[in-house]
Each structure stands twice: as structure tokens, then as C-alpha cells.
């Protein structure tokens, strides 16, 4: 029986305020930094870029997610959350998303 895969969306089709599954290559990752949260705590965050054949989107990894991918990795984000950051879309794992490394 073939492997079950969620329907994938192309980067060019991603729109803010939606959940999406997308595959691509991490083209760059910035160093991990710490940001202050509203409750006064600090949390790790790492920005990067995810590219497929149709375009590129900002990838934001939070907390324990910051070490899940490296530049050059092919990944699938399943049920990621697309949001608007200063007029440009970005994708995070959100509350229910997950990141899978792909081979090749």
C-alpha cells in the first residue's frame, strides 16, 4: 500500500491565516536568538527561508524547534500556520504542525 501523504501546497499558494502542508528546501537559517515573551519569559527563535519551485517563504522555528532543520535540508511542514509579518507571509509549526525531514 502506498505511503499516505497529506495534500501539499506550493509556496506561491500560501496565504496568511491558513493551515498548510508544504515541502521545500531550507535555503538559509539565521543564528538562534532569544526574545522576550508577553509574560516576561524568554524563548528561543530562529528565522530562515523555505524554497520550492514556485517561490520562497520565511520559516520561523520556536523553542525546541530551532534545532529541527539546517540549511540545505529538504523538509515537509505538515499543518503549519501561515501568518502575515509586515505584509509578507511566513510559516511556523504553530500549535499542531510538525516538521519532517525528507531524503534527497
N, C-alpha and C positions, 0 to 999 in steps of 0.2 A: 504494500500500500504506500503511495507517495506521502512524503512529509507534508503535514498540514502547515500552511503559511498564511499569516494574516494578509489581507489586501494591502499592497504598498501604494504610497502616494509619491509622486515626483516632487522634488524640492520646489520646482516652479509652480506647483499647485497648492502649496501650503498657505493657509490663511489663518490670521490670528483668531483666538478664542475657539479653537477646534482641537480635537484629539486626532493624532495621525500616526501612521506607521510609515517609516521612511528608511531607505537604505542608502549608504553613501560612504565616502572615504573622508576620514578626518584629515584635513589638509594642514591645519596648524592648531596648536594648543598653547595658550599663554601660561605663564607660571601660576601656580596656585596662590591665591591671596585670601586674606580674611576680611570679612565685612561685618559690621555691627548690625544686629537684627533689632526689630522694634522693641523687643523686651530687654535690650541691653546686653544680650549674649553676643558671641561671635560665631561665625560659621564660615567654613572654607567654601570657596567658589573658584571655578576655572572656566574661562571662556575659550572658545575655539571656533573652527569653521568646519561645516559638513558640506561636501560637494557630491552631486551626482551629475549625470549627463545633461541635466536641464538647468542647473544653477547651483547656488551656494547659499547657506543659511548659517546664522550664528548659532552655535551649540553652547549651552550653559550647563555645567555639571556642578552639583551642590553636595556638600558634606562628604560622605563616604564615596560618592560617585566620582570624585575628582581623579581617582586612580584607575577607573574602569577602561580608559582608552588612551592611546598615544597617537601622535601624528603618524599618518600612514596606514592606520588600522582601517579595515573595511568593517563597518558596523551596521546593525539594524536597530533602530529605535522603535519599539513596539508600544503603541498607545502613549506617545509623547504628547506634551502640551505645547501648542504653538501660541505664542503671545506676541504683543506689539511692544517693541522697545524703541522709543523715539522715532516712531514711524517706519520701523523695519521689523520684519518678522524674526523671531528667534524660537528655538525649540529646547525644551527641558524635559526631563523624565516626569516632572510633575508628581502627583500623588500616586498614580497607578502604573506609570510607564516602566519599561525596563530596557536595558541596553544589552545587545547580543553581539559578540564578535563573530565575523564571518571569515571563512577561509578564502584565500586567493585574493 
